[in-house]
């Protein structure tokens, strides 16, 4: 049993939660193991709620011939029944998708191939069709927070950083 578990009740102590860019849930894996994952969004499907989650695993990278250990994001979906909420996590900020409803904003996480790198995240208006890679719905607060990051940029097509123009 690890140091973060109560030996009498088998419960985890949640005081030492890892830093994350969203609320965490305790996910039960098919073999019964548990891990913490970041809730990126949730979607209502005909058979119930499904959560879009992300974890970071170690991955190999290099810099000038020197091997590095870099975090590699891994995205996956699970039914809500496999996710246990954690007290104190801000689930009210989780983008929620319902079929037929367009989100106010979308955050794209582009997939880069080759040495040329662009922004790690691109913010789009909810109805923008310019997104090409993994895109998640976002609240206004989340879109603003992403745009303050050094590794993020507004979409050059829909320009979410500019006010909408209204017809006169």
SVG drawing of the C-alpha trace seen along z (x, -y; Angstrom):
<svg xmlns="http://www.w3.org/2000/svg" viewBox="-30 -50 54 57">
<polyline fill="none" stroke="black" stroke-width="0.4" points="0.0,0.0 1.4,-3.4 2.0,-6.3 -1.1,-8.1 -3.5,-5.5 -5.3,-5.0 -4.4,-1.5 -7.6,-1.1 -10.1,-2.1 -8.0,-1.7 -8.9,-5.3 -6.6,-7.6 -5.4,-10.9 -6.0,-13.6 -3.9,-16.3 -1.1,-15.7 -3.0,-16.0 -0.8,-16.7 -0.9,-20.1 -3.2,-20.0 -4.7,-22.3 -8.2,-21.2 -10.2,-19.3 -9.0,-15.8 -11.1,-12.7 -10.2,-9.2 -10.5,-6.8 -11.0,-3.1 -9.1,-1.2 -10.3,2.2 -7.9,4.1 -9.2,2.3 -6.2,-0.1 -6.9,-3.8 -5.3,-6.9 -5.9,-10.6 -6.8,-12.2 -7.7,-15.7 -11.3,-16.2 -11.0,-18.0 -14.8,-17.9 -17.9,-15.8 -20.4,-14.7 -23.9,-13.5 -24.3,-10.4 -27.5,-8.3 -26.3,-5.8 -25.2,-8.4 -22.4,-10.8 -18.8,-10.2 -15.7,-12.1 -12.8,-13.2 -9.7,-12.8 -6.0,-13.4 -2.9,-12.0 0.7,-12.7 3.1,-9.8 6.9,-10.0 8.2,-10.1 11.6,-10.3 12.7,-13.5 16.1,-14.9 17.9,-18.2 21.2,-18.5 21.7,-14.7 21.0,-14.5 18.0,-12.3 15.3,-14.0 12.3,-12.7 9.3,-14.8 5.6,-14.6 3.4,-13.2 -0.3,-13.8 -2.6,-10.8 -6.3,-11.5 -9.0,-8.9 -12.7,-8.6 -14.5,-6.8 -18.1,-6.5 -18.9,-8.7 -19.5,-5.5 -15.8,-4.9 -15.0,-8.4 -15.1,-9.2 -15.3,-12.9 -12.7,-14.4 -13.9,-16.9 -12.9,-20.5 -12.3,-20.1 -14.1,-22.8 -16.3,-20.5 -18.6,-23.5 -15.9,-24.8 -15.8,-21.6 -17.0,-22.2 -20.1,-20.2 -21.2,-19.0 -24.7,-18.2 -25.4,-17.0 -26.8,-19.9 -25.5,-22.7 -22.5,-24.8 -20.0,-25.8 -19.1,-29.4 -15.3,-28.6 -13.1,-25.8 -9.5,-25.1 -7.4,-23.2 -4.3,-21.2 -2.5,-21.0 -0.5,-17.9 3.0,-18.9 5.1,-16.8 8.7,-17.6 11.0,-20.2 8.8,-23.2 6.5,-24.0 3.6,-26.3 1.5,-27.2 0.5,-24.4 -3.1,-25.6 -5.2,-27.7 -8.4,-29.4 -11.4,-29.4 -14.9,-30.8 -17.4,-28.0 -18.6,-28.1 -15.2,-28.4 -14.4,-25.7 -10.7,-26.3 -9.7,-23.8 -7.9,-20.8 -6.7,-18.8 -7.9,-17.7 -10.4,-20.4 -12.4,-20.6 -15.2,-23.0 -14.3,-25.7 -16.0,-28.2 -15.3,-31.9 -13.1,-31.9 -11.1,-28.9 -10.6,-30.5 -9.4,-33.7 -7.0,-31.7 -5.6,-29.8 -5.0,-33.0 -2.8,-34.4 -0.4,-31.4 2.9,-32.0 2.3,-28.7 -1.2,-29.7 -2.5,-31.9 -5.9,-33.1 -7.1,-31.5 -6.0,-33.7 -9.3,-33.0 -12.0,-33.7 -9.9,-36.0 -11.5,-35.3 -9.2,-38.0 -11.2,-40.7 -14.8,-41.8 -17.5,-40.5 -18.7,-42.9 -22.4,-43.4 -24.3,-44.4 -25.6,-47.9"/>
</svg>
